[in-house]
Amino acid sequence: MAAITEFQKMGTGLVGFGLFFLLIGVLLYFDSVLLAFGNILFLLGLTFIIGFRRTAQFFFQRNKFRGSFFFLGGVSLVLCRWPIIGMLVESYGFVLLFRSFFPVALGVVLSVVNVPFLNAFLSSSSSMV
């Protein structure tokens, strides 16, 4: 089992606070200051968790360029105080960046929480492929 460093622990906290500020910013009618602070904390926490080099490699892969462009462009729009447009652009970029991770996350959630309807649906759709 890999040991978790202090930077990774701080990164987890920063990502958590970033997501918290993003949620509160959306709930308070797209408050641009909270959204900008949440974006900065999220990106800083991601950098602390996986390291600067791996973060740069992740965002600047050739096949993820469009997702990175939209995600970082959305962050820039939020920082320029256009929160609604920025969050829409950022959400689209987030989906493009992390679309390969969604099936893995869904598998983990379904293995932890037993939801019979979803398990039956997923097992029948995987047999069709």
N, C-alpha and C positions, 0 to 999 in steps of 0.2 A: 504494500500500500504506500502510495506517495505521501510524503510529508508536506503539510501545508505551511508555507512561509508566512512571516508576519505581513509582508506586502500583499499576499493573496488574501489574508484576513481583512486587511484594511480595504482592499479592492472590493471584497464582498460587501462590506459596510457602505462603501461609496456607491456601488451599484444599487443597493437597497434604498439608500437615501435619494439617489437619482430617480428611481422609479416612484418613490413616495412623492417627491416634488413634482414629477410629471403628472401623477394622478391628481394631486391637489390643484395643480395649474389647470388641468382640464376641467375639474369640478368647479373651479372658480371662474368659469366662462373664459377659458383660454388666456389666463393671466400670463403675459409675455415674460415677466421677470422670473416667475416660478418655473415656467417651461424652460427658459434659457438656463437657469441654475440646475434644473434636473438633467438637461442634456449634457451640460459640462460635467456634472458628477458622474453620470452614466459612462461617458467616454473615458473619464479619468479612472473610474473603477475598473473598466474593462482593460485599460492599459496596465493597471496594477496587478490584475489577476493573471493575464497571459503574457505580459511583458511588452515593451515598446516595439521590439522587432517583429514579434508575432502578430501584434495588432496591426502594424503597418503592412505586413504581408497579407493579412486577412482582408483589409480594406482595399488593397491595391492589386489584387489578383486580376488577371485579364478577364476571366469569366464572370467576375463580380463587379466589374467596373461600373456598369449601369446602376446597380443597387447602391454602390458606394457613392456615386454621383448624386443620386436622389436623396440618400440618407444625409450625407454631409451638406447638400444643398438645402434640405429642409431645416437642419440645425442652423445654417447660416440665415435662412429666412426668419426663424424664430428669434435669433440674436438681433436681427434688423427690425424687430417689433412687428412682424407680420405673422402672428401666431397661428391663425387658422389655416392659412395656405401652407405655412411651414410644417405644421403637424400633419397635414394631408400628404405633402410631398415626402416627409420623413417616414410616415407609416408605409407608403408605397415602397420606399427604399429598404425599410426594415424587412418587409415581406420578401423582396427580391434577394436580400442578403442572407436571410436565415431560412429560406424555404427548404433547404436540404436538412435542416435541423428539426423541423416541425414533426415529421414522422417518428423520429427518435424520441422527442419529448412526449408525443402522444403515447408511444409504447411504454415509456416509463410511468406515465400517469395511469394508464390502464393496468399496468402490473401492480401498482400500489393500491389503487382504488378499483374494486371489482364492480363494474357497471355491466350487468348482463346484456342490456340492449346494445351497447356499443361493442362489446366483445362478440356478440353474435353477428352484428353487422360487419365488423372488420374481418372475422374469420370467413364469412361467406364471400366477401369481396376479394380477399386474398386468394381464394380457391379459383376465382374466375380468371385470374391473371396467369 
